[in-house]
Amino acid sequence: MAKDNEGEEKKYGDPAKFDPEFKGPIENRSCTDIICCLLFIIFIAGFVAVGILAWVHGDPKLLLYPTDSQGNLCGNGNYATKPNLHFFNLLDCAGFASVLDGCPTPQVCVTACPTEYWAYAIELAKMAVNTDPDWDKFICTYDVNITGSTAAQIEQYVKDQKCAAYTVPSKAYGGRCIPSLVETIANTVLTTDVSNTPLVDSSGNNVTNDRISAGTAALALVLSAQEVVQEIFTDMVSSWYLILGGLGAAMVVSFIYIVIMRWIAGVMVWFTIFAVIVLNIFGIYYCYTQYVALENVSGADSSIYDVGFTTNLSTYTKLQDTWLGIGIALSVILLIILLILIFLRNRIRIAIALIKESSRAVSNIMSTLFFPLIPWILQIVLFAYWGAVALFLASSGQAQYEVQDYNSTNTSTASNMTGQSCTPTSFDTSAVSSTVQCAFVKYGATSLYYQNLFYLQIFNLFGLFWVMNFIVALGQCTLAGAFASYYWAFTKPKDIPTFPLTASFGRSLRYHLGSLAFGSFIIAVVQIIRVMLEYVDHKLKDSENRAAKFLLKCLKCCFWCLEKLLKFLNKNAYIMIAIYGKNFCVSAKKAFFLIMRNILRVAAVTSVTNFLFLLSKLVVTGAIGTLSFYFFTGKITFATAYVPNLKYYMVPIIVVVIGAYMVAACFFSVYNMAVDTLFLCFLEDLERNDGSPEKPYYMSKELMSILGKKNRKEGEKEKKGCCGCC
């Protein structure tokens, strides 16, 4: 059996040997992975160059304002007083092609969307009895002055699609006038509000509710979603200071939580577990009360599947199924927590000892608590830069015009030009039919830059992944060096180096940018592959090929697992880089072999400590989330005057909850890194030393007690400790 264990150890390299000169992170080191560092610098230069190109060629206003047939932006510039886009004949806008390539009907900017059923025939009837028509009801192109026109001229304007033949009550969605029909009878012919005159288009065909619905369905769906996004953005603007207050409260609670844990780590851990259980029970109780309250409410027993997808989020809170589903999910989570407590209670005690030792490390290097703010700010700046570049790339393009024939019955030679590119300033309208015009269709271009916008977006996204992972790696390596300096100080805190965090940060920047770039590049490649798989999965959503779908699901699962594994290995590789100063591959190999030689201890302690930190983050998030819920729903009576009027009160609550979790994760990542670093040093300590006066252990007495170890005095013989199952 001893030979088998020895062979297993040899399989994963030789255990660390005692080195009397080793006193913690090595000071005398050299630059590592220089080629990777140079490649990373070149990539950053390209990343910035793409941003400059996007800024030069892009214009976000093109995404914010609708564009009429002449390429004018409604609500901007000369048309600032006309923020809405009106479509002359929405019957021509059926299908999603109109959303992507433009609706083949004249479009003009208007001050307000129509509010009634109207037809130009009404005005002609008035003129027939010598009554002045209502000129304000006409919606025409900018080159037409309809006031004072004769009946024959009006007829010609409508036929030539210079004026709209009819209007229906409409509502502005994303600046586009979309009909809000109330008729439910299929194929109903729409009539005017005044004289019940049937509505007809410029070709004389009846306008029915079915034709209008078919023509606006795709456009309305896209614009409705856009309007929801705009309403959410408005709610965010109205409550931004309250959201910042919630995030500030999360920061304060996290800091207090960590400070208290310095002295009563064990009590805090058990309190965290108890608090999560209480929050789960409260959530289950609240779901139960909501479920019971909806028992006698009409329509509350409808299925979520019957309701389907809707942008009105409050609809789901009025269904019993919603609260039943949430209650079941919380019950399952509660059951899992209870089972973990029953079967892993001894491992939790080990984790508590590690957390206490980490608390001592943090208390001796207090600056580590605030260091994560630096990478956090860098990540926010990076994300803002990526978002801005993506926005400018998406809005890159010049107005594209094509020949449009608005008379579907026209068979002239000019109508055959439909779809061909044209230039409004040089398009000869006198040589073609009056219904043929050079109209705006979309933004784009044919240059090399515009043809490769998709690939530039991919490059920009990969830049986000690579630099984001690099920032994470820099933070982990810096913290690992500081905590390793603490661990390998034999007499604490006397032997702890001066400014260990600053020294570790300097070593990381001076010597190991290439290694950090190498490790973060590997993660970024896996992440971009996962994005591509998601894109392919979206494209195959309507496919009937089950084998392809199954293979895609397997690939997505495999790459998700691969990313998690690589992040774990990279994190331990950065710890070794911080301690020994070797390149990425050597450090990764050394860390991997050390982990494999102690796989049971690593698996048990790491998983339990990660679980405990997750519970701590959930307590902070749950507390802030519960407080924000009661605040924004007006349940805190003395604070109702400070609650803004919101369209979706859940929007700031969700933002606060997500932000609170991120803030808590930022603070607890310090403790997590401390535990991982100290535990890896602890394993090396066990291999390097044996507790003799010549080779004493560097770990604390509490950590030594975990495995039944101790530093022996001169002449004292070693006693066998536990079997190693701990």
Disulfide bonds with the S-S distance in Angstrom:
Cys74-Cys109 1.96
Cys93-Cys103 1.57
Cys113-Cys177 2.10
Cys140-Cys163 2.04
Cys422-Cys438 2.04
